[in-house]
Amino acid sequence: MSADLSPIDKAKFVAAKRAVDFVEDGMKLGLGTGSTAAWMVRCLAERIREEGIRVQGVPTSTRTAELARQLGIPVVSLDDAKWLDLTIDGADEFDPGLNLIKGGGAALLQEKIVATASDQMIVIADAAKEVTQLGAFPLPVEVIPFGWQTTKALIEETLVSMDVMNRDCTLRMNGEAPLVTDEANYIIDLHLKRIGNPRQLAMVLNQIPGVVENGLFIDICDIVVIGHGDGRVTVRDINAGTVSDDRVEFAPTDNIFADLD
């Protein structure tokens, strides 16, 4: 089965497996959303089964919650957990300062709430997610459905004074209807190509009436674990100022693959 995985999936797997090494017995964990985070949930479940570690997981989406429960990871709400030791999540882009764009999976609101309620955030990603400057990936902005077209017009007007290369904005669709998030909101994707000042843009967007949250994660990520298709892993800790290289043996167990139908 492992031989059938693409190099990208192998990179995601080794990043996820290395990241769960940071998990300690008794931790309360934020469980991210997306394809890379799904690997992390599987690897975490394997550690629980094989080592007997005790953790509580706070999922950032209904999809992650369903997967965690299916794999036997104890799930609690953020209100019950109150504060988390660690959140592990993926990213759509990250820059040298470990600023992120997230929200490709439409879970950015819960992801940001959970990440900021954690002592530490670790991002797991393949090397293709690393960029010198954010913006090539469309920036998601979650908005309430009421008056969304007015909110979109206000966003477009605001972008005129921002340091961005492009200002196209589109409502994210799910077939013929707007995509609806777990919090019953819409997402407007900003196709900016380049974001010159992510911190400023994040603050300005959140002051627009109708905007709930944006997908810029500024000064939230502490460590990024970058996976490569050959099993190499790079761990970059922005607080310690360290970069280390490691190798993860690529031998996913049958347990990890058992429910991948």
N, C-alpha and C positions, 0 to 999 in steps of 0.2 A: 504493500500500500504506500509506504513512504517513497518508493521510487517513482510513484505516479505524481508526486507533488512538483509543482513548478519551482524554479529558483526563488521566485518572490515568496511563495508559500513557505519554502524552506527557511528563507530569511526571517519571515514573521514568526515561524515556530521557534527558531533558536533565540531570537530576541525575547520572546515570551518566556521560554524556559529559563533563560538567564535572569530575567526580572523577578520571577517568583523565588529565586534564591534570597531575595531581600526580605521575604516574608518570614516572620518569627511567630512562634507559638503564642497564642493569646491575642493576636492583633485583630483590630477592626479595620477592614479593608474596603476601599472604594473599588468597585469592579467596572471597568470601562466598557464601551460599546464599540462594535466594529469587528472587522475580520481578524485583525491582529489581537485585539482584546479577547476575542473568542478563543484563540489559542492559549492565551494566558489563563482563562477560566479553566480550560481543560488541563493545563499543566498544574494549576493550583489544586484541582480535584485529585490529580494523581498524587501530589504530595500528601494530601489529607488521607488518602487511602493507604499509601505505603509507609508514611512516617507517623501518622496519627496526630498531626498538628491540629490544634483547635483554633479556628478563626471564625469571625462573623463577617459576612460580605454585604455591602450596600451597593446594589446594582444601579447603574445610571440609565437604564431603559427597561422596558418590559421584556425585550428580547434577551438581554443579559440575565434578567431575573429568571426567566424560564429555563435558560441553559444551566444556570447555577443550580437551581433546584433539581433539574434533571440529573445533574452529575453529583448530587449529594452535598453541595456546599451550603451551610446554614446561611439563610438570607434574613436580614432585618432591615427596617426602614432607617433612614437617616435620623428621624426624630427619636427612634429608640436608641440608636447608637450614640447620638449627640455629637461625638467628635471621633475622627478616624486617625489611625496611626499612619496609614499609607494608602494612596490611590495609584493604581496602575492602569494606564489607558493608552490608546493609540493617538495618532495625530495625522492630519492630512498634509501639513507642512511644519517644519521647525527651522529656525534660523540659528546663527552662531550664538545668540544670546539665550537660546532655548525658549524664545517666544513662539507661540503656536498659532496655526489655524486649525480649528476643529469644527465639526458639525456636518461633515459629509454624510454621516449616518443619521442626521436629523435629531441627535440627542444632546446638542450643545448646552442647553439650559441645565438639565440635570447633571451633565458632566462637569460644568463649571461650578455649580453649587457643591457637588461632592468633592471636587478637587480642592476648592478653597476651604473646605471643612476638614482638611487633612494636614497632619504635620509635614508630610512630604508627598510629592507627586513624581512618579516615574513614568516616562513616556517610552513606549516600545514601538519601533518602526523599522522598516527596511530602509536601505541607504537612499533610495529614490525620493524619500520624503524630506531629505536635507536640502535646503536652499540657502543661497547667500542673502536673499531678500524675500520677504513674504509677498504673496499676491498672485502668483500664477494659478494657484488653486482658488476657485471662487469662494469669497468670504460669505458664510451664511449669517443671516440676521433673522432672529425669530421675532415675529410680530403677531399681535392679536388680530383675529379675522375682521373685527369691526373696523371699517374704514381703511382696510389694508392698502387700497390704491392711493389714498391720501398719504399714508405713511410712506409708501414707495416713492411718491413724488417728493416728499420732504427729504428722504434719503438722497435722491438724485440731486436735489438742490444743494444739499449739504456737501456732497462730493465735489462740487465745483470749486470749493475753497480748500480742498484737501490735496495732499501730495500723493496723487495716484495717477496711473498712466491711462486708465480707461474708466468709464462710469456707467457701463451697461448693467442694468438690474433686471432680474427675471424672477417671477414667482415659481417656486419649485412645485412641480406637478407629480401626481401619482395617477398615471393614465389620463383620463379626461377631467379629473377633479384635482383641486389643490391638495398637495401632501399635507396631512395633519399630524402634528407631533404628539408625543405622549401627553403633553399639557394642553392639547386641543388648540394649538396655535398654527400659524402658517410660517413658511420660511421664504425669505427673499434672498436670492444669491447675487452677490455683488462681484461682477467680473472685472476686477481692477487691474489685473496683470502685474502691477507693482504697487506696493504700499510703502511710501517713503517714511512715514512716521506712524507705526502701528499703535503706539501708546496714545497719541493724540486722537487718532481715528476711533479707537475703542471708546474713549471717554465721550467724544462728540456724538457718536451713534446712539449711545445709551441715554442721551438727553432728548432724543426725538420722541414726541408723543406717539404711542403705539408700538414702539420698539420694546421688546421684553429683554433681550440679551443678544450679544453678538459673539461670533466664533473666534475672536482674538483672545488668546490666553496669554496675558502679559505678566511676567514675574510670578508665575504659578508653578511651572515645571522646575524641578531640582536636578533630575538626572534623566538622561536619555540613553536608552539601550538600543543600539543600531545593529540589526542582524544582516548577515550576508548569506548568499545562497550556498556558499561552500562551508558553512558552519562557523565562520568567524563572527565574533561579537565585539563591538566597541562600546565601552561604558564611559559616558562623559558626565562628570559631576561638576555643575557650574559653581556650586558653593565652595567645594574643596579646590576647584581649579585643576582637576586631574582628568586625564584621559587614559584609559587602560584597555588593552586588547586581550581577548580570551578566545577560547574555542569551545563550542558546545558539540558534543558527539550527537550526530543526527541519527537517533534511533528511537523514534516515537513508538510507544508501546501500543499493544492492541487496545488497551483501555482508553487511550486518547482518541483512537480512531473508531471506537466501537459504535458511536452514534453519528457517524459522518455520512449517512446514507442520503 
